[in-house]
Amino acid sequence: MRFIYECCDCHQVYETDEVFYQCPSCAQKNDGTAFPLGNVIVKLNEEDLAKLKEQEHVTMYDFFPYQVPDKDVYPVGGTPIARPKRLAEKYGLKNISCKLDSALPSGSFKDRASQLIAAQAIAHKQNRIALASTGNAGAAMSCAGAAYGLEIILFVPATAPVNKLMQSVLYGATVVPVKGSYDDAFALSIAYTKQFGGINRNTAYNPMTIEGKKSISIELFEQLGRKVPDVVYVSVGDGCIYAGVYKGFYDLKMAGLIDKIPHIVCAQSKQSNAISRAWKTGDFSNLEKATTRADSISVESPANGRMAVRYIHESEGWATEVDDSEILEAQLELAKEAGIFVEPAAACAWAALKADHTMLAERFGSDVDVCVLFTGSGFKDMAVFTGKVSIPEAIENSKEAVIKRFEK
């Protein structure tokens, strides 16, 4: 698929066969006090897109700028859709679907971007990929690296959940804990690439991350019978997943396969709400501090915040903020009433739907088609349950003990 790059901010177009990260004229204005300028959008060739309408079925690979080699080496996509009947009845919404991306190889949505970055590296004959992560992106890239034989250099905040860091270590990545925030790790990973070369996978900084993440929307289109939901809920931190979800629907529309992009909802914790605030007020300055317990969406300076705000407007979506206590409650509710076990960051999307359910029914009707994207497995961060959930004490090995345990 042929493509060019367009700056999200100044709209300058760049045509190059080399690895390209940001618009140089806009990026040089960044001073660290506000959401970064200069992220670029991959614009697919319109003639190539139009040809896809003639196909009986499409796959995410039809919309990729790079060919993915040996897809079975690192199988990404085809994640299941669950329909939580009990919760749908509970909240009076008949058509709720949940896309379970925790079923991907490394246990999170981030495999989608990592597969395409691996393809980019292979296409450019690069063997080293550097990035920053709070855990999931690093684990996914490390997983892809193990599958394709690529060297992964991963910068992480030292406070990231040990489950996620251990995953990357087990995959063979070089893990570099940083005494600082995700934003600090992000800056150091870029400095590493400039010094030592290779591909930088950083979310949004490398526009191919968004291209990889858009695959979820293309899958949904086919899985839902070649149609798309009315409303889609996405947990948001740096804005890259949100942009990817929008971009997938946008490309489907440009190909003539759908008429309208769904309303895409930006779900954020009140303790990390930079993008929601920017959408509401137009204020793109960084948060002083992000304190949400949902580590994967804890971001003070959203790497793709400006593009996400633009896409909230273009999809006629909105932002819904929920408290951390609501996120953790949503996580337990999903497990107990739907058999869906996700990490806190993923549960934020469900907490936002819960907060909006009355409005949704009033605005769109109770039969509105709503899809919630679940982006990471609950096994990623078991420490969140410390002091909240405990294993019952063992009973004696006897029938009497069973009777005593259960008799009323």
C-alpha positions as CSV (number, residue, x, y, z in Angstrom):
1,M,0.0,0.0,0.0
2,R,1.5,3.3,-1.1
3,F,1.6,6.1,1.5
4,I,2.8,9.6,2.4
5,Y,3.1,11.4,5.7
6,E,1.2,14.5,6.7
7,C,1.8,16.6,9.8
8,C,-1.2,16.6,12.2
9,D,-0.5,20.2,13.1
10,C,0.8,22.2,10.1
11,H,-0.4,19.7,7.5
12,Q,2.9,19.7,5.6
13,V,3.2,16.6,3.4
14,Y,6.4,14.5,3.3
15,E,7.2,11.8,0.8
16,T,10.1,9.5,1.6
17,D,11.0,5.9,1.6
18,E,13.2,6.3,4.7
19,V,12.0,5.8,8.3
20,F,10.3,9.0,9.2
21,Y,9.2,10.1,12.7
22,Q,8.0,13.7,13.1
23,C,7.5,16.9,11.2
24,P,10.8,18.7,11.7
25,S,9.4,22.2,11.7
26,C,6.7,21.6,14.3
27,A,8.8,19.2,16.5
28,Q,11.4,21.9,17.0
29,K,8.8,24.1,18.8
30,N,8.4,21.5,21.6
31,D,9.7,22.8,24.9
32,G,8.4,20.1,27.2
33,T,5.6,22.2,28.7
34,A,2.7,21.0,26.5
35,F,1.5,18.1,24.4
36,P,4.1,17.4,21.6
37,L,3.7,19.0,18.2
38,G,4.8,17.4,15.0
39,N,3.3,13.9,15.0
40,V,2.5,12.8,11.5
41,I,-0.4,10.8,10.0
42,V,0.2,8.0,7.5
43,K,-2.0,8.8,4.5
44,L,-2.7,5.8,2.4
45,N,-3.0,6.2,-1.4
46,E,-6.6,6.8,-2.3
47,E,-6.5,4.7,-5.5
48,D,-5.1,1.7,-3.6
49,L,-7.8,2.1,-0.9
50,A,-10.6,2.3,-3.5
51,K,-9.5,-1.1,-4.9
52,L,-10.3,-2.7,-1.5
53,K,-14.0,-2.1,-2.0
54,E,-14.0,-4.7,-4.8
55,Q,-12.8,-7.5,-2.3
56,E,-15.4,-9.8,-0.7
57,H,-13.4,-9.6,2.5
58,V,-10.6,-7.5,3.8
59,T,-8.0,-8.0,6.5
60,M,-5.9,-5.6,8.5
61,Y,-2.9,-6.5,6.3
62,D,-4.7,-5.0,3.3
63,F,-4.4,-1.6,5.0
64,F,-0.8,-1.8,6.2
65,P,1.9,0.4,4.8
66,Y,4.5,-2.5,5.2
67,Q,4.1,-6.1,4.3
68,V,4.3,-8.3,7.5
69,P,6.6,-11.3,6.9
70,D,5.9,-14.7,8.4
71,K,2.6,-13.7,10.0
72,D,2.4,-17.1,11.8
73,V,5.7,-16.5,13.6
74,Y,3.9,-13.8,15.7
75,P,0.2,-14.2,15.1
76,V,-1.6,-11.0,15.8
77,G,-5.3,-10.4,15.3
78,G,-8.5,-12.4,15.3
79,T,-9.2,-11.7,19.0
80,P,-12.7,-12.8,20.2
81,I,-15.7,-10.7,20.8
82,A,-17.7,-11.3,24.0
83,R,-21.3,-10.2,24.6
84,P,-21.8,-9.8,28.3
85,K,-25.5,-10.6,28.6
86,R,-25.8,-10.1,32.3
87,L,-24.2,-6.7,32.2
88,A,-26.2,-5.7,29.2
89,E,-29.4,-6.4,31.0
90,K,-28.1,-4.7,34.2
91,Y,-27.5,-1.4,32.4
92,G,-30.4,-1.5,29.9
93,L,-28.3,-1.6,26.7
94,K,-29.2,-4.6,24.5
95,N,-26.2,-4.6,22.1
96,I,-22.9,-4.4,24.0
97,S,-19.9,-6.2,22.6
98,C,-16.4,-6.4,24.1
99,K,-13.3,-6.9,22.0
100,L,-10.9,-9.0,24.0
101,D,-7.4,-8.0,23.0
102,S,-5.9,-9.6,26.1
103,A,-6.0,-12.7,23.9
104,L,-3.1,-11.5,21.8
105,P,0.4,-13.1,22.2
106,S,1.8,-10.9,24.9
107,G,-1.6,-10.3,26.6
108,S,-2.3,-6.8,25.4
109,F,-3.5,-4.6,22.5
110,K,0.1,-3.4,22.0
111,D,1.0,-6.5,19.9
112,R,-0.9,-4.8,17.1
113,A,1.6,-1.9,16.8
114,S,4.6,-4.1,17.6
115,Q,3.9,-6.5,14.7
116,L,4.0,-3.6,12.2
117,I,7.1,-2.0,13.8
118,A,8.9,-5.4,13.5
119,A,7.8,-5.4,9.8
120,Q,9.2,-1.8,9.4
121,A,12.5,-2.8,11.0
122,I,12.8,-5.9,8.7
123,A,11.9,-3.9,5.6
124,H,14.7,-1.3,6.4
125,K,17.2,-4.1,7.4
126,Q,17.4,-2.9,11.0
127,N,17.8,-5.4,13.8
128,R,17.5,-3.1,16.9
129,I,14.4,-1.5,18.2
130,A,14.3,0.9,21.2
131,L,11.2,2.2,23.1
132,A,9.8,3.4,26.3
133,S,6.9,1.7,28.1
134,T,5.1,1.4,31.4
135,G,4.9,-2.3,30.6
136,N,2.5,-3.5,27.9
137,A,4.2,-1.9,24.8
138,G,7.5,-3.1,26.1
139,A,6.3,-6.7,26.7
140,A,4.6,-6.7,23.2
141,M,7.7,-5.4,21.4
142,S,9.9,-7.9,23.4
143,C,7.5,-10.7,22.4
144,A,7.8,-9.7,18.7
145,G,11.6,-9.4,19.0
146,A,11.8,-12.9,20.4
147,A,9.7,-14.2,17.5
148,Y,11.6,-12.4,14.7
149,G,15.0,-12.4,16.3
150,L,15.2,-8.6,16.8
151,E,17.1,-6.8,19.6
152,I,14.8,-4.9,21.9
153,I,16.1,-2.0,24.1
154,L,13.4,-1.2,26.6
155,F,13.4,1.9,28.9
156,V,10.8,1.6,31.7
157,P,9.9,3.6,34.8
158,A,11.3,1.8,37.8
159,T,7.8,1.8,39.3
160,A,6.2,-0.2,36.5
161,P,4.4,-3.4,37.6
162,V,6.9,-6.2,38.1
163,N,4.7,-8.7,36.1
164,K,5.1,-6.6,33.0
165,L,8.8,-6.0,33.4
166,M,9.4,-9.7,34.1
167,Q,7.6,-10.5,30.9
168,S,10.0,-8.4,28.9
169,V,13.0,-9.9,30.6
170,L,11.8,-13.4,29.9
171,Y,11.4,-12.5,26.2
172,G,15.1,-11.6,26.2
173,A,14.8,-7.8,25.9
174,T,17.5,-5.5,27.4
175,V,15.4,-3.8,30.1
176,V,16.6,-0.4,31.5
177,P,14.6,0.8,34.6
178,V,14.6,4.6,34.9
179,K,14.3,6.5,38.1
180,G,11.6,8.7,36.7
181,S,8.3,8.8,34.9
182,Y,7.2,7.3,31.6
183,D,7.9,10.7,30.0
184,D,11.4,10.5,31.3
185,A,11.9,7.0,29.9
186,F,10.4,8.2,26.6
187,A,13.0,11.0,26.2
188,L,15.8,8.6,27.1
189,S,14.8,6.0,24.5
190,I,14.8,8.7,21.8
191,A,18.2,9.8,22.9
192,Y,19.4,6.2,22.7
193,T,18.2,5.8,19.1
194,K,19.8,9.1,18.0
195,Q,23.1,7.9,19.5
196,F,23.1,4.2,18.6
197,G,20.7,3.9,15.6
198,G,18.0,1.3,14.9
199,I,14.2,1.9,14.9
200,N,12.4,3.8,17.6
201,R,9.0,2.3,18.4
202,N,7.8,5.0,20.7
203,T,4.1,5.4,20.6
204,A,3.0,8.2,18.2
205,Y,6.6,9.3,17.7
206,N,6.8,6.5,15.2
207,P,3.6,6.9,13.2
208,M,3.6,3.2,12.3
209,T,2.4,2.5,15.9
210,I,-0.9,4.1,15.0
211,E,-1.1,2.2,11.7
212,G,-0.6,-1.1,13.6
213,K,-3.2,-0.2,16.2
214,K,-5.8,0.7,13.6
215,S,-6.1,-3.1,12.8
216,I,-8.6,-3.5,15.6
217,S,-11.2,-1.4,13.7
218,I,-10.8,-3.3,10.5
219,E,-11.2,-6.6,12.4
220,L,-14.4,-5.3,14.0
221,F,-15.8,-4.4,10.6
222,E,-15.5,-7.9,9.4
223,Q,-16.4,-9.7,12.7
224,L,-19.6,-7.6,13.0
225,G,-20.8,-8.6,9.6
226,R,-19.1,-5.8,7.6
227,K,-20.6,-3.0,9.7
228,V,-19.3,-1.0,12.6
229,P,-20.7,-0.1,16.0
230,D,-22.5,3.1,16.8
231,V,-20.3,3.9,19.7
232,V,-16.8,2.6,20.7
233,Y,-15.2,3.1,24.2
234,V,-11.5,3.3,24.4
235,S,-9.3,3.7,27.5
236,V,-6.9,6.6,26.9
237,G,-3.5,7.6,28.2
238,D,-1.2,9.0,25.5
239,G,-3.8,9.0,22.8
240,C,-2.2,6.6,20.5
241,I,-4.7,3.8,20.8
242,Y,-7.5,6.3,20.4
243,A,-5.9,7.6,17.2
244,G,-5.4,4.1,15.9
245,V,-9.0,3.2,16.4
246,Y,-10.1,6.3,14.6
247,K,-7.6,5.8,11.8
248,G,-8.9,2.2,11.1
249,F,-12.4,3.5,10.7
250,Y,-11.2,6.4,8.7
251,D,-9.4,4.2,6.2
252,L,-12.5,1.9,5.9
253,K,-14.5,5.0,5.1
254,M,-11.9,6.2,2.6
255,A,-12.1,2.8,0.9
256,G,-15.9,3.2,0.6
257,L,-16.6,0.2,2.9
258,I,-18.4,2.2,5.6
259,D,-20.4,5.5,5.4
260,K,-19.8,6.8,8.9
261,I,-17.2,6.7,11.5
262,P,-18.5,5.6,15.0
263,H,-18.6,8.0,17.9
264,I,-15.4,7.1,19.7
265,V,-15.3,7.8,23.4
266,C,-12.1,8.8,25.2
267,A,-12.3,7.1,28.6
268,Q,-9.9,8.6,31.2
269,S,-9.1,8.4,34.8
270,K,-9.8,11.7,36.7
271,Q,-6.3,11.2,38.0
272,S,-4.8,11.3,34.5
273,N,-7.1,13.4,32.4
274,A,-4.9,15.5,30.2
275,I,-6.6,14.7,26.9
276,S,-10.1,14.9,28.3
277,R,-9.2,18.4,29.7
278,A,-7.7,19.5,26.4
279,W,-10.8,18.4,24.5
280,K,-13.1,20.3,26.9
281,T,-11.0,23.5,27.3
282,G,-8.5,23.7,24.5
283,D,-5.6,23.7,27.1
284,F,-2.8,21.5,25.8
285,S,-0.4,22.1,28.7
286,N,1.0,19.1,30.5
287,L,-0.5,17.8,33.7
288,E,1.5,18.6,36.8
289,K,1.2,15.0,37.9
290,A,-0.7,11.8,36.9
291,T,-1.6,9.6,39.8
292,T,-4.0,7.0,38.5
293,R,-3.5,3.4,39.7
294,A,-4.2,2.3,36.1
295,D,-0.5,2.5,35.1
296,S,-1.0,1.9,31.4
297,I,-2.9,5.2,31.0
298,S,-1.0,7.2,33.6
299,V,0.4,10.0,31.4
300,E,1.3,13.7,32.2
301,S,2.3,14.7,28.7
302,P,0.3,12.7,26.2
303,A,2.6,11.8,23.3
304,N,-0.3,11.8,20.8
305,G,-2.7,14.2,22.7
306,R,-3.2,16.7,19.9
307,M,-4.1,14.1,17.4
308,A,-6.4,12.4,19.8
309,V,-8.3,15.6,20.6
310,R,-8.6,16.3,16.8
311,Y,-10.1,12.8,16.3
312,I,-12.5,13.1,19.2
313,H,-14.0,16.1,17.4
314,E,-13.9,14.4,13.9
315,S,-15.6,11.3,15.2
316,E,-18.2,13.4,17.0
317,G,-17.1,11.5,20.1
318,W,-16.6,12.8,23.6
319,A,-14.5,12.2,26.7
320,T,-15.7,10.6,29.9
321,E,-13.7,10.8,33.1
322,V,-14.1,8.3,36.0
323,D,-12.4,8.0,39.4
324,D,-9.9,5.3,40.1
325,S,-12.3,3.8,42.6
326,E,-14.8,3.4,39.7
327,I,-12.1,1.8,37.6
328,L,-11.3,-0.8,40.2
329,E,-15.0,-1.5,40.8
330,A,-15.5,-2.0,37.1
331,Q,-12.6,-4.4,37.0
332,L,-14.2,-6.6,39.6
333,E,-17.6,-6.3,38.1
334,L,-16.3,-7.5,34.7
335,A,-14.7,-10.5,36.3
336,K,-17.6,-11.5,38.5
337,E,-20.5,-10.8,36.1
338,A,-19.0,-11.4,32.7
339,G,-16.0,-13.6,33.2
340,I,-13.8,-11.0,31.7
341,F,-10.5,-10.4,33.6
342,V,-8.7,-7.2,32.5
343,E,-6.1,-4.8,34.0
344,P,-7.3,-1.5,35.5
345,A,-6.3,0.5,32.4
346,A,-8.6,-1.6,30.3
347,A,-11.4,-1.5,32.9
348,C,-11.4,2.3,32.6
349,A,-13.4,1.9,29.3
350,W,-16.1,-0.2,31.1
351,A,-16.2,2.3,34.0
352,A,-16.8,5.1,31.4
353,L,-19.6,3.1,29.7
354,K,-21.2,2.6,33.1
355,A,-21.1,6.3,33.8
356,D,-22.6,7.0,30.4
357,H,-25.2,4.2,30.2
358,T,-28.3,6.4,30.9
359,M,-27.2,9.1,28.5
360,L,-26.5,6.5,25.8
361,A,-30.0,5.0,26.1
362,E,-31.6,8.5,26.1
363,R,-29.5,9.8,23.1
364,F,-29.3,6.7,20.9
365,G,-32.0,4.3,22.2
366,S,-31.6,1.1,24.2
367,D,-30.7,-0.9,21.1
368,V,-27.6,1.3,20.4
369,D,-24.6,-0.8,19.3
370,V,-21.8,-0.2,21.7
371,C,-18.4,-1.8,21.6
372,V,-15.9,-1.7,24.5
373,L,-12.2,-2.3,23.7
374,F,-10.4,-4.3,26.4
375,T,-6.7,-3.8,25.9
376,G,-4.8,-5.8,28.6
377,S,-5.1,-8.9,30.7
378,G,-5.8,-8.7,34.4
379,F,-2.7,-10.9,35.0
380,K,-0.6,-8.0,34.0
381,D,-1.0,-6.3,37.4
382,M,-2.1,-8.6,40.2
383,A,-0.7,-6.3,42.8
384,V,-3.7,-4.1,42.4
385,F,-5.7,-6.6,44.4
386,T,-3.4,-6.5,47.4
387,G,-5.6,-5.8,50.5
388,K,-8.8,-6.0,48.4
389,V,-9.1,-9.6,47.5
390,S,-7.7,-12.6,49.5
391,I,-7.5,-16.3,49.2
392,P,-9.7,-18.1,51.8
393,E,-8.0,-20.0,54.5
394,A,-7.6,-23.8,53.9
395,I,-10.1,-26.2,55.6
396,E,-9.2,-29.5,57.2
397,N,-9.3,-32.6,54.9
398,S,-12.6,-34.0,56.2
399,K,-16.3,-34.1,55.4
400,E,-17.0,-32.4,58.8
401,A,-14.9,-29.4,57.7
402,V,-16.9,-29.1,54.5
403,I,-20.2,-29.2,56.4
404,K,-18.9,-26.7,58.9
405,R,-17.7,-24.4,56.1
406,F,-21.1,-24.4,54.2
407,E,-23.8,-25.0,56.7
408,K,-26.0,-22.1,57.5
